[in-house]
């Protein structure tokens, strides 16, 4: 039987599988601190984008708004962040890390950095730049307007 399309050779499938493995591995790194990769990623974007909105956070994390709302509710109940009303529009919620959230973000920043470093260990910087460019082009190609 002739197979023209090989799923094991599809770059989109390979990167998807790799992404899931990386996510699981980073979750394992954060597990002893009782913070998930998703929570830390939200902390990263909130910390680095003053008064980010829920919608902006969902966009940056590439997740749907209902998912980010559940994540925010959990993080707020655990004391990691505050939801504040926008001065311009009371319907819009802006996010700010609490002192506990800032502490968690800073505590796990070196762990995230170490994770990034050992995942790319042995790969020349030049190859990593080419890889990033190729992924960016593939991403642009996948989004048809």
C-alpha positions, 0 to 999 in steps of 0.5 A: 500500500502506497502512503503519500502522507507520513504523519511521523514526518509531518513537522506540525505533528512533530512540533506538537508532540515535542511541545507537549513533552516540554510542557509536561517536563516543565510541569514536573520541574515546578511540581515541588513548588505547588505551581503549574506551568500554566500558572507560572506562565500567567505570572510571567505575562502578568509580571512583564505586562503591567495591568494586562487584561484577561483577554490579553493574557489569553492571547499571549498564552494562546488559550481560549478566554474561558480557560484563562478565566478558570486559571485566573479564578484558581490563581486568585483563590490561591492568593497569586493575583488580584483582578482589578477594575479598569479605570476606563471600563469597569467591565474589563478586569486587569490583572496584577500579581500579589506579593505571593505571586511575585515571590512565586514568579521570582522563585521559579524564574531560575528553574525556568531558565535552567530548563530552557538551558538544558533543553537546548544543550548542545545545539549551536546558537546559530541553529536555534536562531534558524529553528526559531525563524523556521517555526515563525514562518510555519506559524505565519503560513498556518494562519490563512487570512 
